[in-house]
Amino acid sequence: MAIIDIVDLKVRTIIGTHPWERENKQELIINISLEYDASKASRSDNLKDAIDYEQITKAVIKTVENSQCHLLEKLAAKVMDKIKGFQGLQKVSLRIDKPQALAEARSISYIING
């Protein structure tokens, strides 16, 4: 098995339950680990045999930007469903950080695995 990590993907969206959060986009930081069998791609050197992380990244950005979830739990479920639609993935780990959630903390994180 191999793992591809998409690290610190920054996306802006409406997220949260407070009135100001419903009016102003916030930056989220997304980290994704994609586990898959890379043996065929490592032999062929052909993208069609690999996980196309660029396409996955574009799908994640579009999903997040077009959402207006109240909770990170809901947003993470939507993103995970989108990622799992790509063929060949064995396991996915998703972490979404919300830097503006608490004034007293650098960020809060929500992590989901599947």
N, CA and C atoms as a LAMMPS dump frame, in Angstrom:
ITEM: TIMESTEP
0
ITEM: NUMBER OF ATOMS
342
ITEM: BOX BOUNDS ff ff ff
-5.0000000000000000e+02 5.0000000000000000e+02
-5.0000000000000000e+02 5.0000000000000000e+02
-5.0000000000000000e+02 5.0000000000000000e+02
ITEM: ATOMS id mol type element x y z
1 1 1 N 0.831 -1.182 0
2 1 2 C 0 0 0
3 1 3 C 0.88 1.251 0
4 2 1 N 0.337 2.298 -0.553
5 2 2 C 1.012 3.589 -0.584
6 2 3 C 0.055 4.655 -0.065
7 3 1 N 0.599 5.765 0.374
8 3 2 C -0.22 6.866 0.871
9 3 3 C 0.196 8.141 0.153
10 4 1 N -0.796 8.854 -0.325
11 4 2 C -0.596 10.2 -0.855
12 4 3 C -1.237 11.146 0.143
13 5 1 N -0.486 12.152 0.586
14 5 2 C -1.012 13.161 1.497
15 5 3 C -1.193 14.477 0.757
16 6 1 N -2.373 15.041 0.884
17 6 2 C -2.652 16.399 0.418
18 6 3 C -2.596 17.248 1.681
19 7 1 N -1.636 18.18 1.738
20 7 2 C -1.324 18.871 2.984
21 7 3 C -1.68 20.36 2.912
22 8 1 N -2.434 20.794 3.905
23 8 2 C -2.763 22.209 4.118
24 8 3 C -3.456 22.871 2.925
25 9 1 N -4.449 22.184 2.408
26 9 2 C -5.28 22.746 1.344
27 9 3 C -6.172 23.824 1.957
28 10 1 N -6.078 25.04 1.465
29 10 2 C -6.848 26.157 2.019
30 10 3 C -8.054 26.437 1.132
31 11 1 N -9.229 26.441 1.782
32 11 2 C -10.484 26.661 1.067
33 11 3 C -11.36 27.581 1.912
34 12 1 N -12.033 28.509 1.264
35 12 2 C -12.929 29.432 1.973
36 12 3 C -14.382 29.027 1.725
37 13 1 N -15.165 29.089 2.819
38 13 2 C -16.581 28.715 2.714
39 13 3 C -17.368 29.297 3.878
40 14 1 N -18.676 29.219 3.761
41 14 2 C -19.568 29.544 4.878
42 14 3 C -19.641 28.307 5.759
43 15 1 N -19.284 28.458 7.038
44 15 2 C -19.313 27.342 7.983
45 15 3 C -19.531 27.906 9.383
46 16 1 N -20.423 27.286 10.132
47 16 2 C -20.619 27.699 11.515
48 16 3 C -22.067 27.985 11.844
49 17 1 N -22.309 28.203 13.126
50 17 2 C -23.671 28.406 13.619
51 17 3 C -23.95 29.835 14.056
52 18 1 N -22.914 30.621 14.293
53 18 2 C -23.103 32.007 14.732
54 18 3 C -23.534 32.882 13.547
55 19 1 N -24.323 33.932 13.813
56 19 2 C -24.784 34.807 12.712
57 19 3 C -23.647 35.342 11.836
58 20 1 N -22.532 35.764 12.448
59 20 2 C -21.428 36.299 11.637
60 20 3 C -20.825 35.227 10.74
61 21 1 N -20.887 33.958 11.181
62 21 2 C -20.339 32.861 10.374
63 21 3 C -21.215 32.56 9.162
64 22 1 N -22.474 32.911 9.243
65 22 2 C -23.391 32.674 8.129
66 22 3 C -23.255 33.755 7.058
67 23 1 N -22.586 34.852 7.401
68 23 2 C -22.451 35.98 6.469
69 23 3 C -21.065 36.105 5.856
70 24 1 N -20.064 35.542 6.528
71 24 2 C -18.676 35.722 6.098
72 24 3 C -17.999 34.376 5.874
73 25 1 N -17.354 34.252 4.729
74 25 2 C -16.598 33.025 4.472
75 25 3 C -15.397 32.964 5.402
76 26 1 N -15.085 31.738 5.827
77 26 2 C -13.916 31.491 6.658
78 26 3 C -12.974 30.557 5.915
79 27 1 N -11.706 30.683 6.218
80 27 2 C -10.732 29.769 5.65
81 27 3 C -10.684 28.496 6.483
82 28 1 N -10.759 27.368 5.8
83 28 2 C -10.559 26.06 6.41
84 28 3 C -9.271 25.494 5.855
85 29 1 N -8.602 24.681 6.647
86 29 2 C -7.381 24.014 6.2
87 29 3 C -7.667 22.517 6.21
88 30 1 N -7.496 21.9 5.052
89 30 2 C -7.882 20.505 4.87
90 30 3 C -6.638 19.658 4.589
91 31 1 N -6.551 18.545 5.295
92 31 2 C -5.489 17.57 5.079
93 31 3 C -6.133 16.228 4.782
94 32 1 N -5.658 15.571 3.74
95 32 2 C -6.248 14.317 3.286
96 32 3 C -5.141 13.291 3.068
97 33 1 N -5.334 12.086 3.591
98 33 2 C -4.436 10.966 3.306
99 33 3 C -5.207 9.943 2.491
100 34 1 N -4.641 9.567 1.368
101 34 2 C -5.266 8.624 0.447
102 34 3 C -4.401 7.367 0.391
103 35 1 N -4.941 6.259 0.839
104 35 2 C -4.193 4.999 0.82
105 35 3 C -4.689 4.157 -0.35
106 36 1 N -3.729 3.615 -1.131
107 36 2 C -4.102 2.808 -2.294
108 36 3 C -2.955 1.881 -2.688
109 37 1 N -3.286 0.936 -3.527
110 37 2 C -2.29 0.001 -4.042
111 37 3 C -1.606 0.662 -5.24
112 38 1 N -0.373 1.074 -5.054
113 38 2 C 0.368 1.801 -6.091
114 38 3 C 1.256 0.895 -6.936
115 39 1 N 1.145 -0.404 -6.763
116 39 2 C 2.068 -1.31 -7.458
117 39 3 C 1.958 -1.196 -8.981
118 40 1 N 0.757 -1.121 -9.516
119 40 2 C 0.594 -1.019 -10.966
120 40 3 C 1.16 0.304 -11.489
121 41 1 N 0.866 1.402 -10.792
122 41 2 C 1.377 2.711 -11.215
123 41 3 C 2.899 2.776 -11.123
124 42 1 N 3.457 2.128 -10.118
125 42 2 C 4.916 2.179 -9.97
126 42 3 C 5.628 1.399 -11.083
127 43 1 N 4.923 0.446 -11.678
128 43 2 C 5.509 -0.303 -12.807
129 43 3 C 5.267 0.417 -14.135
130 44 1 N 4.059 0.948 -14.313
131 44 2 C 3.684 1.507 -15.616
132 44 3 C 4.109 2.964 -15.804
133 45 1 N 4.236 3.714 -14.7
134 45 2 C 4.538 5.141 -14.772
135 45 3 C 3.459 5.889 -15.555
136 46 1 N 2.2 5.424 -15.398
137 46 2 C 1.076 5.983 -16.138
138 46 3 C 0.018 6.473 -15.148
139 47 1 N -0.448 7.704 -15.346
140 47 2 C -1.425 8.302 -14.441
141 47 3 C -2.709 7.49 -14.35
142 48 1 N -3.1 6.83 -15.425
143 48 2 C -4.345 6.06 -15.395
144 48 3 C -4.277 4.887 -14.409
145 49 1 N -3.079 4.518 -14.003
146 49 2 C -2.899 3.434 -13.034
147 49 3 C -2.706 3.948 -11.606
148 50 1 N -2.747 5.256 -11.437
149 50 2 C -2.492 5.878 -10.136
150 50 3 C -3.75 6.581 -9.626
151 51 1 N -3.632 7.151 -8.46
152 51 2 C -4.683 8.008 -7.908
153 51 3 C -4.401 9.418 -8.405
154 52 1 N -5.385 10.028 -9.062
155 52 2 C -5.21 11.377 -9.594
156 52 3 C -5.547 12.385 -8.494
157 53 1 N -4.542 12.744 -7.719
158 53 2 C -4.771 13.62 -6.578
159 53 3 C -5.193 15.031 -6.995
160 54 1 N -4.843 15.435 -8.216
161 54 2 C -5.282 16.751 -8.69
162 54 3 C -6.801 16.77 -8.86
163 55 1 N -7.356 15.714 -9.447
164 55 2 C -8.811 15.647 -9.62
165 55 3 C -9.524 15.571 -8.273
166 56 1 N -8.964 14.807 -7.343
167 56 2 C -9.557 14.703 -6.007
168 56 3 C -9.528 16.074 -5.329
169 57 1 N -8.409 16.774 -5.426
170 57 2 C -8.281 18.099 -4.822
171 57 3 C -9.306 19.064 -5.404
172 58 1 N -9.458 19.073 -6.717
173 58 2 C -10.446 19.953 -7.352
174 58 3 C -11.863 19.628 -6.888
175 59 1 N -12.183 18.341 -6.743
176 59 2 C -13.506 17.93 -6.284
177 59 3 C -13.743 18.368 -4.837
178 60 1 N -12.719 18.257 -4.009
179 60 2 C -12.834 18.686 -2.606
180 60 3 C -13.052 20.192 -2.534
181 61 1 N -12.266 20.957 -3.274
182 61 2 C -12.405 22.418 -3.281
183 61 3 C -13.821 22.804 -3.694
184 62 1 N -14.316 22.234 -4.766
185 62 2 C -15.656 22.562 -5.255
186 62 3 C -16.718 22.195 -4.213
187 63 1 N -16.596 21.028 -3.598
188 63 2 C -17.561 20.589 -2.59
189 63 3 C -17.585 21.546 -1.405
190 64 1 N -16.403 21.92 -0.92
191 64 2 C -16.323 22.81 0.246
192 64 3 C -16.817 24.207 -0.105
193 65 1 N -16.353 24.753 -1.217
194 65 2 C -16.757 26.111 -1.599
195 65 3 C -18.264 26.23 -1.821
196 66 1 N -18.899 25.171 -2.309
197 66 2 C -20.331 25.219 -2.595
198 66 3 C -21.206 24.818 -1.407
199 67 1 N -20.602 24.449 -0.313
200 67 2 C -21.382 24.054 0.861
201 67 3 C -21.651 25.266 1.742
202 68 1 N -22.634 25.131 2.585
203 68 2 C -22.91 26.146 3.604
204 68 3 C -23.356 25.421 4.871
205 69 1 N -22.542 24.488 5.302
206 69 2 C -22.867 23.661 6.469
207 69 3 C -22.737 24.463 7.755
208 70 1 N -23.496 24.056 8.734
209 70 2 C -23.37 24.628 10.063
210 70 3 C -22.249 23.947 10.845
211 71 1 N -22.098 22.642 10.661
212 71 2 C -21.161 21.86 11.453
213 71 3 C -20.039 21.265 10.606
214 72 1 N -18.853 21.186 11.194
215 72 2 C -17.743 20.514 10.522
216 72 3 C -18.053 19.048 10.275
217 73 1 N -18.826 18.432 11.172
218 73 2 C -19.19 17.028 11.013
219 73 3 C -19.932 16.794 9.698
220 74 1 N -20.855 17.678 9.371
221 74 2 C -21.629 17.561 8.13
222 74 3 C -20.729 17.81 6.918
223 75 1 N -19.921 18.842 6.996
224 75 2 C -19.026 19.152 5.883
225 75 3 C -18.05 18.009 5.642
226 76 1 N -17.486 17.466 6.706
227 76 2 C -16.532 16.357 6.556
228 76 3 C -17.203 15.149 5.919
229 77 1 N -18.441 14.867 6.294
230 77 2 C -19.165 13.737 5.692
231 77 3 C -19.367 13.963 4.196
232 78 1 N -19.699 15.197 3.803
233 78 2 C -19.877 15.51 2.382
234 78 3 C -18.568 15.34 1.608
235 79 1 N -17.488 15.837 2.187
236 79 2 C -16.182 15.737 1.534
237 79 3 C -15.756 14.276 1.429
238 80 1 N -15.949 13.528 2.501
239 80 2 C -15.572 12.113 2.497
240 80 3 C -16.375 11.347 1.435
241 81 1 N -17.662 11.618 1.327
242 81 2 C -18.472 10.968 0.296
243 81 3 C -17.941 11.276 -1.102
244 82 1 N -17.544 12.515 -1.32
245 82 2 C -17.007 12.915 -2.628
246 82 3 C -15.696 12.173 -2.918
247 83 1 N -14.815 12.121 -1.941
248 83 2 C -13.525 11.448 -2.133
249 83 3 C -13.728 9.959 -2.386
250 84 1 N -14.617 9.337 -1.631
251 84 2 C -14.832 7.894 -1.754
252 84 3 C -15.44 7.509 -3.102
253 85 1 N -15.915 8.489 -3.863
254 85 2 C -16.424 8.237 -5.198
255 85 3 C -15.327 7.947 -6.207
256 86 1 N -14.084 8.193 -5.849
257 86 2 C -12.954 7.921 -6.73
258 86 3 C -12.527 6.471 -6.578
259 87 1 N -12.279 5.82 -7.686
260 87 2 C -11.916 4.402 -7.701
261 87 3 C -10.498 4.165 -7.196
262 88 1 N -10.309 3.017 -6.562
263 88 2 C -8.98 2.553 -6.205
264 88 3 C -8.511 2.905 -4.809
265 89 1 N -9.274 3.695 -4.084
266 89 2 C -8.854 4.073 -2.735
267 89 3 C -9.179 2.958 -1.749
268 90 1 N -8.216 2.633 -0.91
269 90 2 C -8.403 1.615 0.122
270 90 3 C -8.869 2.244 1.43
271 91 1 N -8.309 3.413 1.746
272 91 2 C -8.603 4.081 3.004
273 91 3 C -8.387 5.576 2.823
274 92 1 N -9.217 6.369 3.495
275 92 2 C -9.104 7.825 3.431
276 92 3 C -9.137 8.369 4.855
277 93 1 N -8.272 9.319 5.121
278 93 2 C -8.295 10.053 6.379
279 93 3 C -8.419 11.529 6.031
280 94 1 N -9.347 12.201 6.706
281 94 2 C -9.643 13.598 6.405
282 94 3 C -9.581 14.407 7.689
283 95 1 N -8.86 15.507 7.648
284 95 2 C -8.801 16.434 8.787
285 95 3 C -9.159 17.818 8.281
286 96 1 N -10.123 18.449 8.945
287 96 2 C -10.499 19.816 8.607
288 96 3 C -10.227 20.694 9.824
289 97 1 N -9.412 21.731 9.617
290 97 2 C -9.115 22.693 10.668
291 97 3 C -9.89 23.979 10.419
292 98 1 N -10.425 24.523 11.508
293 98 2 C -11.163 25.78 11.465
294 98 3 C -10.414 26.776 12.359
295 99 1 N -9.49 27.562 11.775
296 99 2 C -8.644 28.443 12.574
297 99 3 C -9.384 29.537 13.344
298 100 1 N -10.521 29.973 12.87
299 100 2 C -11.226 31.08 13.517
300 100 3 C -12.271 30.615 14.532
301 101 1 N -12.279 29.333 14.864
302 101 2 C -13.332 28.808 15.741
303 101 3 C -13.244 29.33 17.167
304 102 1 N -12.053 29.413 17.721
305 102 2 C -11.863 29.864 19.099
306 102 3 C -10.753 30.896 19.16
307 103 1 N -11.009 32.011 19.804
308 103 2 C -9.99 33.047 19.934
309 103 3 C -8.805 32.557 20.753
310 104 1 N -9.05 31.636 21.662
311 104 2 C -8.015 31.173 22.567
312 104 3 C -7.15 30.041 21.992
313 105 1 N -7.491 29.538 20.835
314 105 2 C -6.762 28.418 20.243
315 105 3 C -6.36 28.756 18.81
316 106 1 N -5.255 28.187 18.368
317 106 2 C -4.806 28.399 16.982
318 106 3 C -5.824 27.854 15.994
319 107 1 N -6.463 26.709 16.379
320 107 2 C -7.421 26.073 15.484
321 107 3 C -8.156 24.987 16.242
322 108 1 N -9.28 24.572 15.703
323 108 2 C -9.911 23.323 16.127
324 108 3 C -9.888 22.41 14.918
325 109 1 N -9.845 21.115 15.177
326 109 2 C -9.758 20.132 14.085
327 109 3 C -10.849 19.099 14.241
328 110 1 N -11.343 18.654 13.107
329 110 2 C -12.268 17.524 13.063
330 110 3 C -11.638 16.496 12.142
331 111 1 N -11.541 15.244 12.617
332 111 2 C -10.89 14.179 11.859
333 111 3 C -11.876 13.035 11.657
334 112 1 N -11.912 12.519 10.434
335 112 2 C -12.757 11.381 10.103
336 112 3 C -11.948 10.411 9.247
337 113 1 N -12.14 9.128 9.478
338 113 2 C -11.438 8.087 8.729
339 113 3 C -12.45 7.158 8.077
340 114 1 N -12.083 6.658 6.932
341 114 2 C -12.986 5.73 6.273
342 114 3 C -12.3 4.951 5.184
